[in-house]
Amino acid sequence: MKSLRPHVSTGWKATRCLLQPPTPAIQPATGRQSTESLRRLHHRSKSSTAAAPQTSASLSFANPVAPQPQRRALPGRCISCRSGVRCTNPVATKSLRAPQSQASYSTKAAPSEEPTVHGLFETKTGTWQYVVADPSTLTAVIIDPVLDYDPTTLAVTTQSPDALLSLVKEKGYTIDRILETHAHADHLTASAYLQKRLTQEQGYKPLIGIGKRIEQVQELFGRKYGILPEEYGGVFDKLFEDDECFSIGELKATAIHLPGHTPDHLGYKIGDNVFCGDSLFHADIGTARCDFPGGSASNLFNSGRRLLRFPDHVKIWTGHDYPPDDRSAMPWMTVREHKEQNKHLKDGITEEEFVALRKERDATLAEPRLVHQSLQMNIRAGRLPRPSEGGHRLLHVPLKQKDVEW
C-alpha cells in the first residue's frame, strides 16, 4: 500500500541511525517462557544462519585500545552521535525545522545480552521509531512505527514504514513483534501496514503487542468516535501483563507499566535499555503531558521515578523529541543524565512540585494536531476504517461550537 490517494509527500525524509554502543548488562530479567516460542523456533534457526549485517564503521567500546579496522574518515557528525562514534555519510542538523536527510553509523556487534538499536526519526511529528535486534540471531522488534498522514490533502502514505522495511531488509532481520507503547494521540501507527508487508516478505506474521489496558482506551474512544467494537476488538495480537517477560531471539525483554501520560502506557526494557515511549523526553523538555483521558501527573511522577531507579548507565530511549535550535534530535539519555538534568524529574524535585508544574504546563497546551485521526486509527492498531456505503474510508472530526447555537 503506497497511498489511499494519488499523493506523494516530499516534505519528509527519514533520518536513520544505528545508535546503540554495547554496554555491560545488568542482571537479565527472568520470567515464563513466551507462549509463542515454538512458533518462532524455525525462524530463529533460519535467521541465525543469515549473513551478518554490513557495517561501515566499527568501534569497540568494551576495549578502547583495541585495534580498529581500516576505514575512510568522513567529516561531520550524525544527527544523534555521542562522542567517540564516527559516522558514515553523516548529515548534521540543528532542529526539526532543518532539512533532514539519511545518515547512519554502525558499531561492532554488541555482547549477546545486549541489543543492536536502530533509530529512525520522523520529523513532522517528532517521533523516534526503533528497530531493536538480537545480534546473535538477527531476530528483531519494531517499536512505535509511524504511518505518514497529511491533514491538508487527507492522504495516507508510507515513506516512514517503508524506511523501516528497507533497514530490516538491509540488515537481514526477521521481525518477531511490532510493539506499541500506547495508543498515540499525535501520529498514526503503521503497525497493521508493517504486519501485512512483513508477513508477505518474511513468510512469518509478527505479533502486534501493547499493554492490557488498551481495551479500556478502545472502549472509551470507540464510543467517542462511533466506532463499532468489531472494528477494534482483537486487533492487537498480544496484550502484555505488567512486568511480563518475553524474548527477542536470545535476548530477554520486560514490558513495564508506566502510567501517567495515558493509563495504558508501557515501556520495554531490553538489556540495559528502556524504550519509554511518551514518559520521559530529553532533559531540556522534561516529561510528557498528562491531560489526556485517564492521564495523571502523580502517576507520571511515580513512573518517572521508577525509570530513574535503574542503574545510572541504563539508557532511556524516548518516543519523541522537539529539539530547540541549538541541538539536534537525540534518542536517548542515561539514567544518570536524567537524574542530574531533567527539568521536571531531576533529583530533589518532589511529587507536589512535579504535579504543580505539570498541571501548569498542560493548561497552556493545545490539543495535538492529529489527535482525532490518530486515536481512531490507533485503537484499530493501524487498520483502515471499513468503507462506508459510498465507498469512502472515513475518520470523524468533531465540530466545536464556540458559544453559538441555532
N, C-alpha and C positions, 0 to 999 in steps of 0.2 A: 504494500500500500504506500504510494508516494503522496497522494493528496486526495482529499474528498472533493476538491475543486481544482480547475486548471490554474494553479497558482504556485509560484516558487518564490520563497522569501530569500533575498540575498543579503539582508542586513545582519545575519547572524553567522558567525563562524565558531566552530568548536576550538577550544584550547585544550590540548591533550597532554598530560604529563604522567610519567611514572614517578611516583612521589615517595616511595617507601624505602628508606635505608634500613638494613637489618639492625635490630636491637636485641639485647638479651630479653628472653621471655620471662614473665612471672609465672607462677605455678599455673599450669593449664587447668581449664575448667573440666569438671567431670560430670557425667550425667548418663541418662539412659541412652541406649543405642537408638539412633534415629530409626523411625519406622520405615523410612524409605531406603535403608541401607542396601537391601537386596536388589532394589530397583536400580541402584546406581553402580552395582559391583562391576558389571562388564564394561561400563563406561570408564570407570577408574582404570581398569586394566588397559583399555584402548588408549586412554589419554597418557598413561604413564610411558607408553612406547613411542609417543609422538616426539618430533624433533623439538629441541629446546628453543624457546623464543630468542630471536636475534636481539642483540643489544648493541648500541652504538657507542656506549661509553661504559666503563666498568670501574668501580671503586670498591675498596674493601674497608668497611667501617669497623669490622672486628679487629683488624690488624692494620693500623695506619701506616706502618712502614713496609707492608708487603709490596713486592714489585708490581708495577702497573703494566697492563698490556699496552702495546703501541696504539696510539690514537691520534687523530688530527685535531689540533686545538682550534676551536672556533670562538670568536668574540661574542660578548653579550651574555645575558642570563635569562633563563626560563622564567615564565610568569610566577612560578611558585617555588623557585630554588631556595634552599638554605645553603649556607656557606659550606664549601667542601664538595659540592656536587657540580660537575661540569656538564654543560648542555650540548646537544647536537641540534643544529638548526634552531637556535633559540630566537625568540622574538620578545623583547622586553616590552611590557606595557605598564601603564601607571594607574589605570582605573577602568571601571566598567564602561566608561564613556569613550575610552580609547579604542581604535580599531584593533581587532584581535585576529590572530592567525594561528595555525597549528604549531605547536612546539612540543618536544618530547625529550626525555632523557631516560637512561636505564642505569640500574645498579646491578652489581653482582648478585646472583641468586641468594635469597635470604636463607637463614637456617630453616630446617624443616618445620619448626614450631611457629615460624613467623610467615605472614603472607607477603605476597607482592601486591602493591596497591597502585592502581592507575586512577587518576582523577581527571574528569572532563568538566570544564566549567562552561555552563550555558549562560551567556551574558545578559540576555533580555530579562530573565527572571533572577539572575544572580544565584543560580543553583549549582552546587557541586554534585556531580554524579560519579559513582565509583564502580570500578571493576576490581574485585579482590580475589586473588588466586592463590592456590596452594602450589608452590613451585615444584614440588616433588611429583604431583600427579596431573598438573595443569587443569584441575577442576577449579571452577570459579563461580562467584556470585556477582550479580549486578545490584547496586543499591540506589534507590530513588532516581530512576531514569525519567527524563523529560520528553514529552511529546510537544512539538512546536505548534503554537496556535497564534494566529494573527487576529485580534479582535476587530481590526478595521475591515479586513476582507472576509472574515469569518472562516478562514481556511486553516485546515489542519495539515501539516506537513511533517516530514520525518527526518530532517537533517540530523537532529541530535541523536535519536536512537540508531540511525544508520552509522553515525560515527562510532558508537559503541560496538555495533556489529563488525565494523571494519577492524577495530582494535582486537576484538575477540578472535577474528579470523587470522589476523596477522600473528598473534601470539600462540595460536593453536589451542585455545582454551575450549573446554566443554563447560557450558553454563548449567549449573545444577539447580540454582534457585534465583529468583528475582525478588529482592527484599524491599519492602516499603517500611519506612519508619512511622508513617501515619498517613491519614487522608489529608493531603496537602490542600491549602487554600490559595496558593499563589501560582501554581503551574499544573498543567495536566500531566498525568502519568503515562508513560509509554509501556507499562508492564504487559498489557494484553497484546500490543503490537509486537513487542520483542518475543513474547512467548510463542506466538504463531510463527514468526520468522525463524526462531531458533529450532522449533520443532521440525520445521521443514529442512533446515540446513544441517542439523546435527543428528536428526533421527531420534530425538530424545526430548521429551517435554519437560522444561524446567518448571518447578513449582513456584507460584506467586505466594509469598508469605507476608504476614502482617500480624499485629497483636490481636489478642482475642477480643478486646473491647471495641474493635471496629464494628461489630454488629450493632452496638448502641448508636454509633455515629451514622451508620447506614439507615437505621430506622428513623433517626431524627431528621436527617436531610432528605430522606426519601419522602417523608410527609411534607416537608417544606416545599419541595420542588415537584410534588405529584408524581414521583417515580414509583412504579409498581414493584412490589417485593420480588417478583420473578426476574426483574432486571438486575438486581444486585445480590440476591440470595445465592450463596455458594460460589461466588465469582473468585474468591480467594481460596487457594488450594490448601494453605496451611495457616492456622491461627495459633500463634505461639502463646504458651503459658508464660507467666512471669518467671524469669531466670531459667527458662528451658534451654537445655544444651542441644546442640546439633553439630554436624560435621560438614566441613568443606574439604573434600578429599581426605587427607590425613590431619587437617587442622581441626582444632576444637573451637567452637563458637558458642556464645551465650546471648540470648535475647533478654535485654534488660528493660523493665518497665520504667519509663521516665516521664511521668505525667506532669502537666503544668501548662505547656503550650496548647496541648489537646489532651483529653483523658485517655486516648488510645495510644499515646506516643511510646515508641520503643527506641532503644539504642541497640547496636550489635557489637559485642566485644569479640574481637578476633585476634588472638595473640596479645601483643602489647598495644593494641589499637582499639578505640571505641568510636564507632560511627554514630554520632549523637543526634543526627537529624537537626530539627529546629529547637534545640535546647540551649547549647552554648554557641555563640558566634565568636568572631575574632575579639580579642580582649578590648580593642578600642570601640567595639559596638556593644558588647556585653552579652545579652540574652535575648531570647525570642519573646514576642508579645504573648499575653495571657488572656486576652479579652474575647476569644472565641467561645462558643457554647461549650461548657464543661471545662474551660481553662481555669487555672488557679495560680496566682502568684506564689502562694505558700507552697503549693506542690512543686512548682518550678524551682523554688529555692532549695527544697529538700532534694530534688532530682540533681540540681547542680552540685550540691554538697556531696551527694553520693558519687558523682563523677570525680570530684576532686579528692576523694578519699583513696583513689587508686594511687599506686606509686608514682613518684614525680616524673619518671621518664616516659610514662604511658602517653601516647599521642591521642588527642581528641580531634577527630575529623568532623568538621562542621557541615551542615546541609546547605548553608548559604553564606555568601559574603557580599558586602556592599562597601567596597573599599573607597576611602577618600582619595583625593588626587595625589597624595604623597606616597602611596604604596600600591602594589599590585594585589590582585586577589590571592588569598592564602588559604589552603585547605585545612591546615592543622596547626595546633599549638600543643605543647606538652602540658601535663597537669601542673607542673611547677610554674610554667609561664602564666597559666590562668590564675593560680593562687597569688601570684605576685602582681599581675597586671590587669585582670579582668575588671572593668569599671563597675560591674554590677555584683560580682561574686568573689572578688579577691578577699584574702584573709582579713578579718576584722569587721566585715560588713555583717550586721545582724539580720535575722529574718524580718524584723519590723522595719528596718531601714530598706531592705530589698523590696518588700511589699509596697511600701510608700513610693519609692522611686519608680517601680514598675507600673503601678496604677497611674501615677502622674504622666509617665511617658505614653502609656497606652491610650490615655484620654485625648492625646493630640494626633493619633494615627488615623489616617483614612483607611477604609477597607481595601484589601488587596485588589488590584486592577482586574484580576481574573478569578475572583473568589467564586462567583456563581458558576461559571463554566468549569472551574477546577473541581469543585465539590461534586457536581453532577457526574463528571467523568470518573473521578477518583473513588467514589463509593461503588462504582461498577468495575474497579480495578483496571480502568482504562478501556473497557469495552465501549463500543459506539452505541448510542441510543438506538432503539428499534425505529425503523422508518415509520413515519406517520401514514395515514391513508393517502395523503398527497405525494408520498414517496420521499419526503424530506426527513433527515435526522435532526431533531430539534433539541436545543438546550434553552431552558427558561431563564429569563432575566426579570426580576421583579420591577414593577413600576412604582416609583416612590412619589408620593403626593406631598408637596410642600405647602401645607396649610390651605389646600384648595379642595373643593368638593362640588360636584354637580351631578 
